[in-house]
Amino acid sequence: MIKNIVFDMGNVIIKFNPKEIVNNYVENEEDKKILLDTIFYGQEWLDLDNGTLDLSDAIKIIKEKLPENLKNVGENILNTWTNYISEDDKMKILMKELRKKGYKTYILSNAPYNMFKYLSASEIPSLVDGMVISCEEKTSKPEEEIYNRLFTRFNLKPEESFFIDDREPNIKASKKLGMDGHIYDMNNIEDLISDLKKHEINI
């Protein structure tokens, strides 16, 4: 029987679209591509998620990779990108309903330290019983270690837990460890609710 629902943040609870974020900083399409590839799709972003690179060092490295006209823009993006993310109200309503039905809720997310400042002003922490965030753990999904830390820290049985994430590799890793899950499409919460019901989750 499922007792615990585990949520990813990006594109599950929080709308995170790097292309839309970059649109707020520059208009030129070539500049947008350079910024996307260098910041959000580069190794430094993964290292920020893993907590193995701090923001100040990431800024220095990324600025070195950017052309002169985009160096300050890149720094600005790294410092302020959380201003251009938003929370999904439908998902937050679902989380509240699950908690009312007696389910424990948790977050398991890959995210850099910037997210903690964002979360401090958000309702999200009040909707969960605990969080495991990659930058603090120095490991990230789909590595087994971060899932095991979730299970151990909060005394969760994988078979009693259900994971919602937008990326297939993360759900595959979850299932391998015994925690079933759903690959979430942010435009189709109805499919998620249907899947929850198929797993006899009361919603």
C-alpha positions, -999 to +999 in steps of 0.1 A: +000+000+000+013+034-009+018+058+020+043+083+007+042+105-024+076+119-036+078+149-059+105+163-081+104+201-083+114+212-118+085+208-142+065+190-116+058+215-088+078+244-104+077+254-141+113+255-152+119+264-189+154+276-196+144+290-230+116+311-215+140+322-188+166+334-213+139+352-233+137+376-204+173+387-207+181+390-245+162+393-278+188+381-303+182+344-312+219+337-315+226+352-281+198+331-266+214+299-280+248+308-267+234+315-232+213+284-231+242+261-242+267+277-220+247+281-188+218+257-186+231+229-208+268+231-197+288+211-172+288+239-147+250+237-143+253+200-135+280+208-110+258+234-094+231+208-090+256+184-075+269+211-051+304+205-063+308+240-076+297+272-058+279+300-076+308+325-075+331+300-092+305+290-117+300+326-127+338+330-132+340+299-154+309+306-174+319+343-180+352+331-195+333+310-220+309+337-230+316+364-257+323+399-243+288+412-250+272+384-229+295+381-199+274+404-177+242+390-190+254+355-181+263+366-146+229+383-142+211+351-153+230+329-128+221+353-100+185+360-109+170+331-129+147+321-101+128+353-107+114+337-139+102+304-126+066+299-113+047+273-093+020+251-107-012+257-088-028+225-099+000+204-085+000+223-052-038+216-049-031+179-056-004+179-029-027+195-004-054+169-012-030+140-008-020+153+026-056+157+037-061+120+027-032+111+051-003+106+027+032+118+036+047+140+009+084+146+001+106+163-024+135+146-042+150+171-066+181+181-085+186+218-078+214+243-071+217+264-040+197+293-056+166+273-050+168+276-012+164+313-013+134+308-036+119+282-014+123+304+017+096+327+003+075+299-011+046+278+002+062+246-011+081+236+021+049+237+041+034+211+017+060+184+024+072+164+053+108+165+041+132+174+012+163+159-003+180+183-026+210+173-048+232+203-041+232+195-004+237+158-010+266+161-035+248+135-056+219+137-080+192+117-098+194+092-113+222+080-091+210+054-066+226+071-036+203+101-035+172+078-035+187+057-007+193+089+013+156+098+009+145+063+021+170+063+050+165+098+062+128+096+064+125+059+072+105+052+040+100+018+024+104+021-014+074-002-020+052+021+001+063+052-019+054+066-053+076+090-072+065+118-096+093+131-119+094+146-154+124+126-166+122+090-176+158+081-164+148+092-129+117+071-128+136+041-142+161+045-113+133+048-088+116+016-100+149-003-100+151+005-062+115-006-057+097+028-057+071+029-085+065+062-103+050+083-130+068+103-158+050+136-155+039+158-183+031+193-168+004+198-193-014+166-183-021+164-146-053+144-154-031+115-166-011+117-133-043+116-113-055+086-133-022+068-127-024+076-090-059+060-088-046+029-107-020+025-079-049+027-054-038+061-041-069+077-027-074+110-045 
